[in-house]
């Protein structure tokens, strides 16, 4: 449960950062931190948080689906993410003129999360192999 909460909060922060970056480049003028035109309402944070809670709740159910083909599992996850983001984007009127931008952001964030998960898994595998190697050396030294 702790891992899910951390992932929800990390994803929410990443989404907010991407919203700010996209906002910087979609306006014609230079980004001004003190201008009210660029302020993000606090409600947007809670909307994004709610969206991420729904997505991660959906992941609990999609993880129960197992396939011989891993690509199908990833496609199911990404379909869930895009579907939830587009539905909430319609409800909360995020980028209503550019729904493709929401789908693009969802895919980028999902891929970022996937890649960080792979890096973490690779590090865990390396750590486990080192521990096994130390244990093997310890067992060979003590006959």
VEXKERO-612917 format. One record per residue (C-alpha): residue in three letters; chain; x, z, y. Coordinates in nm, 3 decimals. Example, Ala and Ser with C-alpha at 12.3 -4.5 7.8 and 13.67 -1.06 7.14 Angstrom:
% VEXKERO-612917
[rec 'Ala'; 'A'; [1.230; 0.780; -0.450]];
[rec 'Ser'; 'A'; [1.367; 0.714; -0.106]];
***
This chain:
% VEXKERO-612917
[rec 'Unk'; 'A'; [0.000; 0.000; 0.000]];
[rec 'Unk'; 'A'; [0.287; 0.085; 0.235]];
[rec 'Unk'; 'A'; [0.440; -0.260; 0.178]];
[rec 'Unk'; 'A'; [0.110; -0.432; 0.259]];
[rec 'Unk'; 'A'; [0.074; -0.236; 0.585]];
[rec 'Unk'; 'A'; [0.431; -0.321; 0.684]];
[rec 'Unk'; 'A'; [0.371; -0.689; 0.606]];
[rec 'Unk'; 'A'; [0.047; -0.691; 0.808]];
[rec 'Unk'; 'A'; [0.215; -0.536; 1.111]];
[rec 'Unk'; 'A'; [0.523; -0.758; 1.084]];
[rec 'Unk'; 'A'; [0.308; -1.070; 1.057]];
[rec 'Unk'; 'A'; [0.097; -0.956; 1.353]];
[rec 'Unk'; 'A'; [0.410; -0.914; 1.565]];
[rec 'Unk'; 'A'; [0.543; -1.253; 1.457]];
[rec 'Unk'; 'A'; [0.212; -1.420; 1.543]];
[rec 'Unk'; 'A'; [0.205; -1.255; 1.885]];
[rec 'Unk'; 'A'; [0.561; -1.372; 1.949]];
[rec 'Unk'; 'A'; [0.470; -1.728; 1.851]];
[rec 'Unk'; 'A'; [0.159; -1.717; 2.072]];
[rec 'Unk'; 'A'; [0.378; -1.614; 2.366]];
[rec 'Unk'; 'A'; [0.636; -1.884; 2.294]];
[rec 'Unk'; 'A'; [0.372; -2.156; 2.262]];
[rec 'Unk'; 'A'; [0.207; -2.026; 2.579]];
[rec 'Unk'; 'A'; [0.538; -2.062; 2.761]];
[rec 'Unk'; 'A'; [0.565; -2.428; 2.671]];
[rec 'Unk'; 'A'; [0.202; -2.528; 2.717]];
[rec 'Unk'; 'A'; [0.187; -2.438; 3.085]];
[rec 'Unk'; 'A'; [0.330; -2.677; 3.343]];
[rec 'Unk'; 'A'; [0.506; -2.413; 3.543]];
[rec 'Unk'; 'A'; [0.793; -2.182; 3.466]];
[rec 'Unk'; 'A'; [0.704; -1.872; 3.263]];
[rec 'Unk'; 'A'; [0.647; -1.579; 3.498]];
[rec 'Unk'; 'A'; [0.623; -1.231; 3.344]];
[rec 'Unk'; 'A'; [0.447; -1.093; 3.650]];
[rec 'Unk'; 'A'; [0.175; -1.357; 3.674]];
[rec 'Unk'; 'A'; [-0.174; -1.273; 3.550]];
[rec 'Unk'; 'A'; [-0.214; -1.630; 3.425]];
[rec 'Unk'; 'A'; [0.023; -1.555; 3.139]];
[rec 'Unk'; 'A'; [-0.109; -1.214; 3.041]];
[rec 'Unk'; 'A'; [-0.238; -1.185; 2.687]];
[rec 'Unk'; 'A'; [-0.547; -0.964; 2.666]];
[rec 'Unk'; 'A'; [-0.512; -0.659; 2.441]];
[rec 'Unk'; 'A'; [-0.812; -0.786; 2.246]];
[rec 'Unk'; 'A'; [-0.601; -1.075; 2.117]];
[rec 'Unk'; 'A'; [-0.366; -0.830; 1.947]];
[rec 'Unk'; 'A'; [-0.657; -0.667; 1.765]];
[rec 'Unk'; 'A'; [-0.803; -1.007; 1.675]];
[rec 'Unk'; 'A'; [-0.471; -1.112; 1.523]];
[rec 'Unk'; 'A'; [-0.441; -0.777; 1.346]];
[rec 'Unk'; 'A'; [-0.791; -0.816; 1.197]];
[rec 'Unk'; 'A'; [-0.709; -1.170; 1.087]];
[rec 'Unk'; 'A'; [-0.393; -1.051; 0.913]];
[rec 'Unk'; 'A'; [-0.580; -0.769; 0.741]];
[rec 'Unk'; 'A'; [-0.830; -1.024; 0.605]];
[rec 'Unk'; 'A'; [-0.549; -1.258; 0.496]];
[rec 'Unk'; 'A'; [-0.355; -0.987; 0.313]];
[rec 'Unk'; 'A'; [-0.677; -0.862; 0.153]];
[rec 'Unk'; 'A'; [-0.732; -1.217; 0.032]];
[rec 'Unk'; 'A'; [-0.379; -1.225; -0.107]];
[rec 'Unk'; 'A'; [-0.472; -0.935; -0.334]];
[rec 'Unk'; 'A'; [-0.733; -1.160; -0.494]];
[rec 'Unk'; 'A'; [-0.523; -1.478; -0.499]];
[rec 'Unk'; 'A'; [-0.241; -1.291; -0.677]];
[rec 'Unk'; 'A'; [-0.480; -1.243; -0.968]];
[rec 'Unk'; 'A'; [-0.491; -1.620; -1.015]];
[rec 'Unk'; 'A'; [-0.207; -1.730; -1.239]];
[rec 'Unk'; 'A'; [-0.104; -2.084; -1.310]];
[rec 'Unk'; 'A'; [0.176; -2.249; -1.499]];
[rec 'Unk'; 'A'; [0.249; -2.437; -1.179]];
[rec 'Unk'; 'A'; [0.377; -2.214; -0.901]];
[rec 'Unk'; 'A'; [0.292; -2.480; -0.643]];
[rec 'Unk'; 'A'; [-0.079; -2.426; -0.715]];
[rec 'Unk'; 'A'; [-0.046; -2.057; -0.637]];
[rec 'Unk'; 'A'; [0.129; -2.135; -0.309]];
[rec 'Unk'; 'A'; [-0.134; -2.396; -0.222]];
[rec 'Unk'; 'A'; [-0.407; -2.140; -0.289]];
[rec 'Unk'; 'A'; [-0.233; -1.891; -0.060]];
[rec 'Unk'; 'A'; [-0.175; -2.142; 0.219]];
[rec 'Unk'; 'A'; [-0.534; -2.265; 0.190]];
[rec 'Unk'; 'A'; [-0.654; -1.908; 0.228]];
[rec 'Unk'; 'A'; [-0.432; -1.856; 0.533]];
[rec 'Unk'; 'A'; [-0.537; -2.179; 0.703]];
[rec 'Unk'; 'A'; [-0.904; -2.121; 0.624]];
[rec 'Unk'; 'A'; [-0.906; -1.766; 0.761]];
[rec 'Unk'; 'A'; [-0.707; -1.865; 1.070]];
[rec 'Unk'; 'A'; [-0.937; -2.158; 1.147]];
[rec 'Unk'; 'A'; [-1.251; -1.947; 1.098]];
[rec 'Unk'; 'A'; [-1.123; -1.665; 1.317]];
[rec 'Unk'; 'A'; [-0.983; -1.919; 1.561]];
[rec 'Unk'; 'A'; [-1.332; -2.062; 1.599]];
[rec 'Unk'; 'A'; [-1.492; -1.718; 1.631]];
[rec 'Unk'; 'A'; [-1.241; -1.589; 1.886]];
[rec 'Unk'; 'A'; [-1.189; -1.930; 2.054]];
[rec 'Unk'; 'A'; [-0.812; -1.949; 2.004]];
[rec 'Unk'; 'A'; [-0.675; -2.287; 2.103]];
[rec 'Unk'; 'A'; [-1.024; -2.436; 2.075]];
[rec 'Unk'; 'A'; [-0.894; -2.768; 2.206]];
[rec 'Unk'; 'A'; [-0.611; -2.773; 1.949]];
[rec 'Unk'; 'A'; [-0.728; -2.649; 1.606]];
[rec 'Unk'; 'A'; [-0.438; -2.834; 1.444]];
[rec 'Unk'; 'A'; [-0.205; -2.603; 1.636]];
[rec 'Unk'; 'A'; [-0.358; -2.302; 1.459]];
[rec 'Unk'; 'A'; [-0.310; -2.467; 1.120]];
[rec 'Unk'; 'A'; [0.048; -2.557; 1.210]];
[rec 'Unk'; 'A'; [0.123; -2.200; 1.324]];
[rec 'Unk'; 'A'; [-0.031; -2.063; 1.004]];
[rec 'Unk'; 'A'; [0.186; -2.287; 0.786]];
[rec 'Unk'; 'A'; [0.504; -2.203; 0.980]];
[rec 'Unk'; 'A'; [0.439; -1.829; 0.961]];
[rec 'Unk'; 'A'; [0.352; -1.849; 0.591]];
[rec 'Unk'; 'A'; [0.672; -2.043; 0.518]];
[rec 'Unk'; 'A'; [0.875; -1.793; 0.722]];
[rec 'Unk'; 'A'; [0.726; -1.508; 0.519]];
[rec 'Unk'; 'A'; [0.789; -1.696; 0.196]];
[rec 'Unk'; 'A'; [1.152; -1.760; 0.284]];
[rec 'Unk'; 'A'; [1.216; -1.400; 0.386]];
[rec 'Unk'; 'A'; [1.059; -1.289; 0.058]];
[rec 'Unk'; 'A'; [1.292; -1.521; -0.133]];
[rec 'Unk'; 'A'; [1.595; -1.389; 0.053]];
[rec 'Unk'; 'A'; [1.487; -1.032; -0.020]];
[rec 'Unk'; 'A'; [1.430; -1.113; -0.388]];
[rec 'Unk'; 'A'; [1.771; -1.278; -0.410]];
[rec 'Unk'; 'A'; [1.935; -0.969; -0.260]];
[rec 'Unk'; 'A'; [1.746; -0.746; -0.504]];
[rec 'Unk'; 'A'; [1.864; -0.959; -0.796]];
[rec 'Unk'; 'A'; [2.223; -0.937; -0.673]];
[rec 'Unk'; 'A'; [2.196; -0.557; -0.639]];
[rec 'Unk'; 'A'; [2.048; -0.522; -0.988]];
[rec 'Unk'; 'A'; [2.322; -0.740; -1.137]];
[rec 'Unk'; 'A'; [2.587; -0.527; -0.968]];
[rec 'Unk'; 'A'; [2.429; -0.209; -1.105]];
[rec 'Unk'; 'A'; [2.413; -0.361; -1.453]];
[rec 'Unk'; 'A'; [2.777; -0.466; -1.428]];
[rec 'Unk'; 'A'; [2.881; -0.111; -1.325]];
[rec 'Unk'; 'A'; [2.679; 0.036; -1.609]];
[rec 'Unk'; 'A'; [2.835; -0.207; -1.854]];
[rec 'Unk'; 'A'; [3.184; -0.116; -1.732]];
[rec 'Unk'; 'A'; [3.101; 0.254; -1.755]];
[rec 'Unk'; 'A'; [2.977; 0.214; -2.112]];
[rec 'Unk'; 'A'; [3.284; 0.017; -2.220]];
[rec 'Unk'; 'A'; [3.519; 0.279; -2.069]];
[rec 'Unk'; 'A'; [3.350; 0.563; -2.263]];
[rec 'Unk'; 'A'; [3.351; 0.469; -2.635]];
***
